[in-house]
Amino acid sequence: MSVRRVMPDIRSDAMTESREFYGLLGFEEVMNLGWVMTLASPSNPTAQVTFMTHDESGPVVPDMSVEVDDVDAAYTAVLESGAEIVHPLQDEEWGVRRFFVRDPNGRVVNVLAHQ
């Protein structure tokens, strides 16, 4: 299994202001579903930051997202480790398969793969 990208997820009630602020640093909007918006560097597209008002299907806004090439293998490894699953593995209508897990620091990690 390999990691494709890692990005911070920031809970925000200031989506427009966040887009404008991070635009000053060179980020551009690459995805916006209203409740979740991702900004990326045009020169390095895997340098990203995501803002969320809430999570559409999960119980919490995760602290970070990790995109992997095999989310099912990641889920199996996490289950076998005994780590706390915060949101079960499932296919989402916006084209990802994902789950949430709590890391040893109490942070919630959204582990995903695009379908």
Phi and psi in degrees as a GROMACS rama.xvg file:
@    title "Ramachandran Plot"
@    xaxis  label "Phi"
@    yaxis  label "Psi"
@TYPE xy
-128.156  153.382  SER-2
-88.7717  130.934  VAL-3
-94.6403  -36.8528  ARG-4
-166.454  158.279  ARG-5
-133.716  136.455  VAL-6
-144.356  145.6  MET-7
-72.9162  146.125  PRO-8
-113.178  123.82  ASP-9
-117.032  122.869  ILE-10
-69.2235  131.819  ARG-11
-148.855  139.482  SER-12
-109.511  14.2253  ASP-13
-129.497  60.4164  ALA-14
-62.9046  -49.8311  MET-15
-61.3757  -45.9562  THR-16
-63.8848  -36.9567  GLU-17
-65.9556  -44.2646  SER-18
-59.1432  -44.3192  ARG-19
-65.6875  -44.6126  GLU-20
-63.0417  -51.5951  PHE-21
-70.4335  -20.3678  TYR-22
-62.8195  -32  GLY-23
-63.1978  -24.5328  LEU-24
-96.1977  4.41681  LEU-25
101.296  1.86584  GLY-26
-80.5234  148.084  PHE-27
-127.253  147.34  GLU-28
-67.9591  127.428  GLU-29
-117.178  -13.0506  VAL-30
-159.28  137.946  MET-31
-151.923  112.938  ASN-32
-105.997  13.622  LEU-33
91.7085  -54.0581  GLY-34
-92.9577  -16.4923  TRP-35
-139.711  135.669  VAL-36
-137.067  132.984  MET-37
-115.431  133.441  THR-38
-112.582  143.902  LEU-39
-138.472  158.465  ALA-40
-79.5972  127.213  SER-41
-65.4674  -27.166  PRO-42
-86.9879  -18.3323  SER-43
-143.511  81.8664  ASN-44
-59.8659  -16.9632  PRO-45
-86.1353  -5.99371  THR-46
-83.3744  102.904  ALA-47
-136.24  159.503  GLN-48
-141.165  139.95  VAL-49
-118.138  140.692  THR-50
-119.098  138.869  PHE-51
-137.303  136.198  MET-52
-79.6308  -32.1078  THR-53
-165.454  176.301  HIS-54
-105.059  130.669  ASP-55
-60.9412  -37.0728  GLU-56
-126.147  -11.4041  SER-57
-92.5743  160.948  GLY-58
-76.8394  -17.2029  PRO-59
-144.433  163.922  VAL-60
-81.1826  122.231  VAL-61
-69.0801  160.964  PRO-62
-84.3096  -28.5199  ASP-63
-156.495  159.868  MET-64
-121.19  140.987  SER-65
-126.77  116.626  VAL-66
-91.6375  127.368  GLU-67
-120.058  164.572  VAL-68
-82.4718  -18.2191  ASP-69
-140.906  87.8176  ASP-70
-67.7031  -29.6889  VAL-71
-66.5445  -40.7794  ASP-72
-65.4448  -40.0013  ALA-73
-62.5233  -43.2048  ALA-74
-61.8947  -44.1245  TYR-75
-60.7735  -45.376  THR-76
-61.8821  -42.3027  ALA-77
-67.214  -43.1152  VAL-78
-59.0592  -46.9021  LEU-79
-64.553  -25.3159  GLU-80
-76.077  -19.3978  SER-81
88.1659  5.09964  GLY-82
-63.1736  153.875  ALA-83
-75.2089  121.417  GLU-84
-84.5792  121.13  ILE-85
-92.6449  -30.3801  VAL-86
-145.723  124.896  HIS-87
-68.8268  160.087  PRO-88
-61.4345  126.788  LEU-89
-159.723  158.484  GLN-90
-85.8355  132.606  ASP-91
-104.588  150.679  GLU-92
-65.5828  -16.0021  GLU-93
-93.6928  14.7984  TRP-94
94.684  19.6507  GLY-95
-124.906  156.355  VAL-96
-112.725  129.43  ARG-97
-155.589  167.227  ARG-98
-150.645  162.478  PHE-99
-112.583  140.345  PHE-100
-135.623  147.404  VAL-101
-92.0409  128.55  ARG-102
-83.7339  173.585  ASP-103
-61.7924  -15.6887  PRO-104
-94.1223  2.2583  ASN-105
88.7096  0.892617  GLY-106
-81.082  143.277  ARG-107
-95.2407  126.521  VAL-108
-111.108  125.252  VAL-109
-88.2141  110.979  ASN-110
-103.498  125.43  VAL-111
-143.424  163.087  LEU-112
-142.396  141.682  ALA-113
-75.8563  143.285  HIS-114
